[in-house]
């Protein structure tokens, strides 16, 4: 369900921010962003879990979400550039904010349970 929501919500966002460009570019941007958001949603929790267990306190509080954010941003930028998305920065801003916020909150919650 989360994966479907990520595809629809973030894909729709991409169509919206690219709507001023000739068709079918906004549709392609939406399909690319929706697919990337769905895939990143599947991987994000696993990445945070893995990194959080491998990084020592206090770096475990900030490093896993920062690494996940940088990885997500790199993938999103590269794939949107390769696919010809017109408004790349606007397209990835909201999905990156949402995924980084989730990663940060999730990482803090598992770090708090485990303790220093």
C-alpha positions as CSV (number, residue, x, y, z in Angstrom):
1,X,0.0,0.0,0.0
2,X,2.8,2.4,0.9
3,X,4.5,1.7,-2.5
4,X,1.3,2.4,-4.4
5,X,0.8,5.6,-2.5
6,X,4.4,6.7,-3.2
7,X,3.9,6.0,-6.9
8,X,0.6,7.9,-7.2
9,X,1.4,10.8,-4.9
10,X,5.0,11.6,-6.1
11,X,4.2,10.8,-9.7
12,X,1.3,13.2,-9.6
13,X,3.6,15.8,-8.0
14,X,6.0,15.4,-10.9
15,X,3.3,15.8,-13.5
16,X,2.0,18.9,-11.7
17,X,5.4,20.7,-11.5
18,X,6.2,19.9,-15.2
19,X,2.7,20.7,-16.6
20,X,3.9,23.8,-18.3
21,X,6.0,21.8,-20.7
22,X,4.8,20.1,-23.9
23,X,3.2,16.7,-23.6
24,X,4.3,13.9,-23.0
25,X,7.2,15.3,-21.0
26,X,5.1,15.8,-17.8
27,X,3.7,12.3,-18.1
28,X,7.2,10.8,-18.5
29,X,8.4,12.8,-15.5
30,X,5.4,11.5,-13.5
31,X,6.1,7.9,-14.5
32,X,9.8,8.2,-13.7
33,X,9.2,9.9,-10.3
34,X,6.4,7.5,-9.4
35,X,8.6,4.5,-10.2
36,X,11.6,5.9,-8.4
37,X,9.5,6.8,-5.3
38,X,8.0,3.3,-5.2
39,X,11.4,1.7,-5.4
40,X,13.0,4.0,-2.9
41,X,10.1,3.4,-0.5
42,X,10.8,-0.4,-0.7
43,X,14.5,0.1,0.0
44,X,14.6,3.0,2.5
45,X,13.7,1.1,5.6
46,X,16.2,-1.7,4.9
47,X,18.9,0.8,4.2
48,X,18.3,2.7,7.4
49,X,18.1,-0.6,9.4
50,X,21.4,-1.8,7.9
51,X,23.3,1.5,8.4
52,X,22.0,2.1,11.9
53,X,23.3,-1.2,13.1
54,X,26.7,-0.6,11.5
55,X,27.4,2.9,12.6
56,X,28.4,3.7,16.2
57,X,26.7,6.2,18.5
58,X,26.5,9.3,18.2
59,X,27.0,9.2,14.4
60,X,24.2,6.6,14.1
61,X,21.8,9.5,14.9
62,X,22.5,11.5,11.8
63,X,24.6,9.5,9.4
64,X,22.0,6.9,8.2
65,X,19.4,9.4,7.1
66,X,22.1,11.7,5.6
67,X,23.5,8.8,3.6
68,X,20.0,7.7,2.5
69,X,19.2,11.3,1.4
70,X,22.4,11.6,-0.6
71,X,21.9,8.3,-2.2
72,X,18.3,9.1,-3.1
73,X,19.2,12.5,-4.4
74,X,21.9,11.1,-6.6
75,X,19.7,8.5,-8.1
76,X,16.8,10.9,-8.6
77,X,19.0,13.5,-10.3
78,X,20.7,11.0,-12.5
79,X,17.6,9.3,-13.7
80,X,15.6,12.5,-14.2
81,X,18.5,14.0,-16.2
82,X,18.8,10.9,-18.3
83,X,15.0,10.8,-19.0
84,X,14.8,14.5,-19.9
85,X,12.7,15.7,-17.0
86,X,12.3,19.5,-17.6
87,X,12.0,20.7,-14.0
88,X,14.3,18.3,-12.1
89,X,14.8,20.3,-8.9
90,X,11.1,21.1,-8.5
91,X,10.3,17.5,-9.3
92,X,12.6,15.9,-6.7
93,X,12.1,18.5,-3.9
94,X,9.0,17.1,-2.3
95,X,9.8,13.4,-2.7
96,X,13.3,14.0,-1.3
97,X,11.8,16.0,1.6
98,X,9.3,13.3,2.4
99,X,11.7,10.4,2.2
100,X,14.4,12.2,4.2
101,X,11.9,13.2,6.9
102,X,10.7,9.6,7.1
103,X,14.3,8.3,7.2
104,X,15.2,10.7,10.0
105,X,12.2,9.9,12.1
106,X,12.5,6.2,11.6
107,X,16.2,6.2,12.4
108,X,15.6,8.2,15.6
109,X,12.9,5.8,16.7
110,X,15.1,2.7,16.3
111,X,18.1,4.5,17.8
112,X,16.0,5.6,20.8
113,X,14.9,2.0,21.4
114,X,18.4,0.7,21.2
115,X,20.1,3.5,23.2
116,X,23.7,4.7,23.0
